Amino acid sequence: MTQYVVVYEKSETGWSAYVPDLPGVITTGRTKEETQHLIREAIEFHLEGLREDNLPVPTPTASAEVVSVG
């Protein structure tokens, strides 16, 4: 199983998400839970398309961490 980093951002109207290792794979939703579901679908759809077109599937390289300050 391949794991990709997903970045979630809260906005005034809901949530957005994107995948740094998969340019163009983005989504928005009203709730974080909805956005999590939609980004998973977007990743699966994107990877399926790459495979169907015999294109390479990007190897995950991004990493993330939470840093506490103050």
N, CA, C and O atoms as a Tinker XYZ file with bonds, in Angstrom:
   280  protein
     1  N      0.848000   -1.181000    0.000000    73     2
     2  CA     0.000000    0.000000    0.000000    64     1     3
     3  C      0.895000    1.247000    0.000000    63     2     4     5
     4  O      1.806000    1.374000    0.818000    81     3
     5  N      0.621000    2.140000   -0.914000    73     3     6
     6  CA     1.363000    3.391000   -1.020000    64     5     7
     7  C      0.656000    4.460000   -0.198000    63     6     8     9
     8  O     -0.571000    4.553000   -0.207000    81     7
     9  N      1.436000    5.260000    0.508000    73     7    10
    10  CA     0.872000    6.320000    1.335000    64     9    11
    11  C      1.358000    7.679000    0.840000    63    10    12    13
    12  O      2.558000    7.903000    0.675000    81    11
    13  N      0.414000    8.571000    0.609000    73    11    14
    14  CA     0.725000    9.930000    0.187000    64    13    15
    15  C      0.336000   10.913000    1.287000    63    14    16    17
    16  O     -0.667000   10.724000    1.974000    81    15
    17  N      1.133000   11.956000    1.445000    73    15    18
    18  CA     0.803000   13.028000    2.384000    64    17    19
    19  C     -0.335000   13.855000    1.789000    63    18    20    21
    20  O     -0.300000   14.227000    0.616000    81    19
    21  N     -1.329000   14.131000    2.603000    73    19    22
    22  CA    -2.442000   14.998000    2.220000    64    21    23
    23  C     -2.427000   16.190000    3.166000    63    22    24    25
    24  O     -2.348000   16.025000    4.384000    81    23
    25  N     -2.502000   17.390000    2.601000    73    23    26
    26  CA    -2.552000   18.617000    3.396000    64    25    27
    27  C     -3.989000   19.116000    3.420000    63    26    28    29
    28  O     -4.607000   19.310000    2.373000    81    27
    29  N     -4.514000   19.321000    4.627000    73    27    30
    30  CA    -5.878000   19.836000    4.816000    64    29    31
    31  C     -5.790000   21.269000    5.311000    63    30    32    33
    32  O     -4.979000   21.589000    6.180000    81    31
    33  N     -6.631000   22.127000    4.750000    73    31    34
    34  CA    -6.669000   23.526000    5.169000    64    33    35
    35  C     -8.108000   23.948000    5.417000    63    34    36    37
    36  O     -8.987000   23.716000    4.587000    81    35
    37  N     -8.337000   24.565000    6.559000    73    35    38
    38  CA    -9.653000   25.095000    6.921000    64    37    39
    39  C     -9.831000   26.445000    6.251000    63    38    40    41
    40  O     -8.908000   27.259000    6.223000    81    39
    41  N    -11.027000   26.681000    5.708000    73    39    42
    42  CA   -11.343000   27.979000    5.114000    64    41    43
    43  C    -12.602000   28.529000    5.787000    63    42    44    45
    44  O    -13.167000   27.905000    6.686000    81    43
    45  N    -13.019000   29.682000    5.345000    73    43    46
    46  CA   -14.238000   30.284000    5.912000    64    45    47
    47  C    -15.481000   29.493000    5.553000    63    46    48    49
    48  O    -16.482000   29.550000    6.267000    81    47
    49  N    -15.427000   28.750000    4.448000    73    47    50
    50  CA   -16.620000   28.047000    3.973000    64    49    51
    51  C    -16.518000   26.528000    4.064000    63    50    52    53
    52  O    -17.468000   25.833000    3.706000    81    51
    53  N    -15.405000   26.002000    4.529000    73    51    54
    54  CA   -15.256000   24.548000    4.622000    64    53    55
    55  C    -13.807000   24.134000    4.707000    63    54    56    57
    56  O    -13.018000   24.718000    5.450000    81    55
    57  N    -13.463000   23.107000    3.928000    73    55    58
    58  CA   -12.115000   22.543000    3.948000    64    57    59
    59  C    -11.627000   22.309000    2.528000    63    58    60    61
    60  O    -12.420000   22.116000    1.606000    81    59
    61  N    -10.306000   22.328000    2.365000    73    59    62
    62  CA    -9.694000   21.937000    1.103000    64    61    63
    63  C     -8.580000   20.950000    1.421000    63    62    64    65
    64  O     -8.097000   20.873000    2.550000    81    63
    65  N     -8.186000   20.198000    0.401000    73    63    66
    66  CA    -7.113000   19.236000    0.576000    64    65    67
    67  C     -6.350000   19.109000   -0.733000    63    66    68    69
    68  O     -6.923000   19.228000   -1.816000    81    67
    69  N     -5.052000   18.865000   -0.617000    73    67    70
    70  CA    -4.236000   18.604000   -1.800000    64    69    71
    71  C     -3.135000   17.620000   -1.438000    63    70    72    73
    72  O     -2.827000   17.395000   -0.268000    81    71
    73  N     -2.545000   17.035000   -2.495000    73    71    74
    74  CA    -1.521000   16.011000   -2.334000    64    73    75
    75  C     -0.239000   16.539000   -2.980000    63    74    76    77
    76  O     -0.166000   16.609000   -4.207000    81    75
    77  N      0.774000   16.911000   -2.191000    73    75    78
    78  CA     1.990000   17.497000   -2.766000    64    77    79
    79  C      2.662000   16.626000   -3.828000    63    78    80    81
    80  O      3.233000   17.158000   -4.780000    81    79
    81  N      2.607000   15.322000   -3.689000    73    79    82
    82  CA     3.265000   14.434000   -4.642000    64    81    83
    83  C      2.432000   14.154000   -5.890000    63    82    84    85
    84  O      2.917000   13.509000   -6.819000    81    83
    85  N      1.192000   14.627000   -5.928000    73    83    86
    86  CA     0.316000   14.408000   -7.077000    64    85    87
    87  C     -0.261000   15.757000   -7.520000    63    86    88    89
    88  O     -1.403000   16.079000   -7.190000    81    87
    89  N      0.512000   16.534000   -8.256000    73    87    90
    90  CA     0.041000   17.862000   -8.672000    64    89    91
    91  C     -1.322000   17.786000   -9.358000    63    90    92    93
    92  O     -1.568000   16.930000  -10.207000    81    91
    93  N     -2.186000   18.700000   -8.966000    73    91    94
    94  CA    -3.515000   18.761000   -9.542000    64    93    95
    95  C     -4.563000   17.952000   -8.796000    63    94    96    97
    96  O     -5.757000   18.072000   -9.072000    81    95
    97  N     -4.124000   17.130000   -7.852000    73    95    98
    98  CA    -5.085000   16.350000   -7.068000    64    97    99
    99  C     -5.490000   17.200000   -5.863000    63    98   100   101
   100  O     -4.777000   17.283000   -4.864000    81    99
   101  N     -6.656000   17.823000   -5.995000    73    99   102
   102  CA    -7.168000   18.720000   -4.954000    64   101   103
   103  C     -8.665000   18.492000   -4.814000    63   102   104   105
   104  O     -9.303000   17.951000   -5.717000    81   103
   105  N     -9.212000   18.897000   -3.706000    73   103   106
   106  CA   -10.662000   18.830000   -3.516000    64   105   107
   107  C    -11.066000   19.798000   -2.420000    63   106   108   109
   108  O    -10.228000   20.300000   -1.670000    81   107
   109  N    -12.357000   20.048000   -2.340000    73   107   110
   110  CA   -12.915000   20.865000   -1.267000    64   109   111
   111  C    -14.174000   20.187000   -0.751000    63   110   112   113
   112  O    -14.790000   19.375000   -1.442000    81   111
   113  N    -14.543000   20.532000    0.474000    73   111   114
   114  CA   -15.755000   19.986000    1.058000    64   113   115
   115  C    -16.256000   20.884000    2.172000    63   114   116   117
   116  O    -15.556000   21.787000    2.630000    81   115
   117  N    -17.479000   20.620000    2.598000    73   115   118
   118  CA   -18.055000   21.423000    3.694000    64   117   119
   119  C    -17.445000   21.058000    5.038000    63   118   120   121
   120  O    -17.249000   21.922000    5.894000    81   119
   121  N    -17.142000   19.762000    5.224000    73   119   122
   122  CA   -16.557000   19.301000    6.486000    64   121   123
   123  C    -15.227000   18.619000    6.204000    63   122   124   125
   124  O    -14.939000   18.241000    5.068000    81   123
   125  N    -14.431000   18.468000    7.236000    73   123   126
   126  CA   -13.159000   17.772000    7.056000    64   125   127
   127  C    -13.413000   16.318000    6.674000    63   126   128   129
   128  O    -12.696000   15.766000    5.839000    81   127
   129  N    -14.414000   15.698000    7.268000    73   127   130
   130  CA   -14.724000   14.309000    6.972000    64   129   131
   131  C    -15.106000   14.133000    5.502000    63   130   132   133
   132  O    -14.661000   13.190000    4.848000    81   131
   133  N    -15.926000   15.039000    4.992000    73   131   134
   134  CA   -16.305000   14.978000    3.580000    64   133   135
   135  C    -15.065000   15.153000    2.701000    63   134   136   137
   136  O    -14.894000   14.443000    1.710000    81   135
   137  N    -14.216000   16.092000    3.067000    73   135   138
   138  CA   -13.009000   16.364000    2.295000    64   137   139
   139  C    -12.064000   15.168000    2.325000    63   138   140   141
   140  O    -11.434000   14.853000    1.315000    81   139
   141  N    -11.960000   14.504000    3.459000    73   139   142
   142  CA   -11.123000   13.305000    3.548000    64   141   143
   143  C    -11.628000   12.230000    2.593000    63   142   144   145
   144  O    -10.837000   11.581000    1.908000    81   143
   145  N    -12.928000   12.044000    2.547000    73   143   146
   146  CA   -13.521000   11.058000    1.643000    64   145   147
   147  C    -13.249000   11.433000    0.186000    63   146   148   149
   148  O    -12.865000   10.582000   -0.617000    81   147
   149  N    -13.448000   12.703000   -0.149000    73   147   150
   150  CA   -13.274000   13.156000   -1.523000    64   149   151
   151  C    -11.824000   13.087000   -1.983000    63   150   152   153
   152  O    -11.565000   12.748000   -3.137000    81   151
   153  N    -10.869000   13.403000   -1.100000    73   151   154
   154  CA    -9.466000   13.367000   -1.527000    64   153   155
   155  C     -9.022000   11.925000   -1.741000    63   154   156   157
   156  O     -8.227000   11.655000   -2.641000    81   155
   157  N     -9.515000   11.007000   -0.939000    73   155   158
   158  CA    -9.190000    9.586000   -1.146000    64   157   159
   159  C     -9.687000    9.131000   -2.527000    63   158   160   161
   160  O     -8.973000    8.449000   -3.262000    81   159
   161  N    -10.923000    9.522000   -2.863000    73   159   162
   162  CA   -11.466000    9.192000   -4.182000    64   161   163
   163  C    -10.645000    9.832000   -5.297000    63   162   164   165
   164  O    -10.385000    9.201000   -6.322000    81   163
   165  N    -10.236000   11.085000   -5.096000    73   163   166
   166  CA    -9.457000   11.795000   -6.113000    64   165   167
   167  C     -8.106000   11.121000   -6.337000    63   166   168   169
   168  O     -7.658000   10.996000   -7.476000    81   167
   169  N     -7.458000   10.688000   -5.260000    73   167   170
   170  CA    -6.174000   10.000000   -5.381000    64   169   171
   171  C     -6.358000    8.693000   -6.147000    63   170   172   173
   172  O     -5.606000    8.405000   -7.079000    81   171
   173  N     -7.349000    7.910000   -5.758000    73   171   174
   174  CA    -7.587000    6.627000   -6.423000    64   173   175
   175  C     -7.886000    6.826000   -7.905000    63   174   176   177
   176  O     -7.366000    6.089000   -8.743000    81   175
   177  N     -8.710000    7.803000   -8.235000    73   175   178
   178  CA    -9.064000    8.086000   -9.619000    64   177   179
   179  C     -7.835000    8.513000  -10.415000    63   178   180   181
   180  O     -7.634000    8.062000  -11.543000    81   179
   181  N     -7.023000    9.373000   -9.835000    73   179   182
   182  CA    -5.813000    9.866000  -10.498000    64   181   183
   183  C     -4.843000    8.713000  -10.777000    63   182   184   185
   184  O     -4.332000    8.583000  -11.889000    81   183
   185  N     -4.593000    7.885000   -9.771000    73   183   186
   186  CA    -3.663000    6.772000   -9.942000    64   185   187
   187  C     -4.198000    5.764000  -10.963000    63   186   188   189
   188  O     -3.429000    5.215000  -11.753000    81   187
   189  N     -5.489000    5.524000  -10.949000    73   187   190
   190  CA    -6.100000    4.623000  -11.928000    64   189   191
   191  C     -5.883000    5.151000  -13.345000    63   190   192   193
   192  O     -5.561000    4.384000  -14.252000    81   191
   193  N     -6.057000    6.444000  -13.534000    73   191   194
   194  CA    -5.840000    7.057000  -14.840000    64   193   195
   195  C     -4.400000    6.941000  -15.303000    63   194   196   197
   196  O     -4.141000    6.665000  -16.475000    81   195
   197  N     -3.452000    7.153000  -14.378000    73   195   198
   198  CA    -2.039000    7.008000  -14.732000    64   197   199
   199  C     -1.753000    5.588000  -15.200000    63   198   200   201
   200  O     -1.083000    5.380000  -16.212000    81   199
   201  N     -2.263000    4.619000  -14.458000    73   199   202
   202  CA    -2.024000    3.215000  -14.812000    64   201   203
   203  C     -2.656000    2.874000  -16.166000    63   202   204   205
   204  O     -2.037000    2.190000  -16.981000    81   203
   205  N     -3.868000    3.339000  -16.405000    73   203   206
   206  CA    -4.541000    3.066000  -17.678000    64   205   207
   207  C     -3.778000    3.655000  -18.860000    63   206   208   209
   208  O     -3.782000    3.092000  -19.954000    81   207
   209  N     -3.123000    4.794000  -18.629000    73   207   210
   210  CA    -2.358000    5.451000  -19.688000    64   209   211
   211  C     -0.900000    4.992000  -19.722000    63   210   212   213
   212  O     -0.080000    5.547000  -20.453000    81   211
   213  N     -0.591000    3.975000  -18.925000    73   211   214
   214  CA     0.781000    3.437000  -18.843000    64   213   215
   215  C      1.803000    4.511000  -18.478000    63   214   216   217
   216  O      2.923000    4.515000  -18.987000    81   215
   217  N      1.406000    5.412000  -17.600000    73   215   218
   218  CA     2.298000    6.455000  -17.100000    64   217   219
   219  C      2.806000    6.051000  -15.730000    63   218   220   221
   220  O      2.137000    5.304000  -15.016000    81   219
   221  N      3.986000    6.536000  -15.353000    73   219   222
   222  CA     4.518000    6.167000  -14.038000    64   221   223
   223  C      3.697000    6.744000  -12.892000    63   222   224   225
   224  O      3.217000    7.875000  -12.956000    81   223
   225  N      3.548000    5.954000  -11.859000    73   223   226
   226  CA     2.883000    6.408000  -10.635000    64   225   227
   227  C      3.954000    7.041000   -9.752000    63   226   228   229
   228  O      4.928000    6.375000   -9.401000    81   227
   229  N      3.796000    8.312000   -9.386000    73   227   230
   230  CA     4.822000    8.991000   -8.580000    64   229   231
   231  C      5.072000    8.294000   -7.246000    63   230   232   233
   232  O      4.143000    7.885000   -6.549000    81   231
   233  N      6.324000    8.175000   -6.923000    73   231   234
   234  CA     6.719000    7.653000   -5.621000    64   233   235
   235  C      6.549000    8.777000   -4.597000    63   234   236   237
   236  O      6.998000    9.898000   -4.833000    81   235
   237  N      5.913000    8.490000   -3.477000    73   235   238
   238  CA     5.755000    9.536000   -2.462000    64   237   239
   239  C      7.105000   10.016000   -1.943000    63   238   240   241
   240  O      7.981000    9.215000   -1.617000    81   239
   241  N      7.258000   11.322000   -1.872000    73   239   242
   242  CA     8.493000   11.902000   -1.334000    64   241   243
   243  C      8.206000   12.930000   -0.231000    63   242   244   245
   244  O      9.080000   13.231000    0.583000    81   243
   245  N      6.990000   13.462000   -0.208000    73   243   246
   246  CA     6.660000   14.490000    0.778000    64   245   247
   247  C      6.531000   13.893000    2.168000    63   246   248   249
   248  O      6.144000   12.736000    2.331000    81   247
   249  N      6.856000   14.689000    3.153000    73   247   250
   250  CA     6.637000   14.309000    4.544000    64   249   251
   251  C      6.081000   15.519000    5.266000    63   250   252   253
   252  O      6.196000   16.647000    4.786000    81   251
   253  N      5.483000   15.286000    6.408000    73   251   254
   254  CA     4.888000   16.379000    7.169000    64   253   255
   255  C      5.001000   16.083000    8.647000    63   254   256   257
   256  O      5.109000   14.928000    9.058000    81   255
   257  N      4.977000   17.123000    9.427000    73   255   258
   258  CA     4.949000   16.988000   10.873000    64   257   259
   259  C      4.314000   18.228000   11.468000    63   258   260   261
   260  O      4.266000   19.284000   10.837000    81   259
   261  N      3.839000   18.091000   12.661000    73   259   262
   262  CA     3.286000   19.218000   13.401000    64   261   263
   263  C      4.384000   19.706000   14.338000    63   262   264   265
   264  O      4.984000   18.915000   15.066000    81   263
   265  N      4.643000   20.998000   14.317000    73   263   266
   266  CA     5.680000   21.595000   15.161000    64   265   267
   267  C      5.006000   22.504000   16.174000    63   266   268   269
   268  O      4.254000   23.403000   15.797000    81   267
   269  N      5.263000   22.283000   17.439000    73   267   270
   270  CA     4.712000   23.126000   18.503000    64   269   271
   271  C      5.698000   24.250000   18.816000    63   270   272   273
   272  O      6.902000   24.014000   18.923000    81   271
   273  N      5.189000   25.460000   18.961000    73   271   274
   274  CA     6.014000   26.613000   19.316000    64   273   275
   275  C      5.323000   27.393000   20.409000    63   274   276   277
   276  O      4.129000   27.227000   20.661000    81   275
   277  N      6.091000   28.243000   21.049000    73   275   278
   278  CA     5.501000   29.135000   22.022000    64   277   279
   279  C      5.564000   28.589000   23.357000    63   278   280
   280  O      5.105000   29.225000   24.306000    81   279
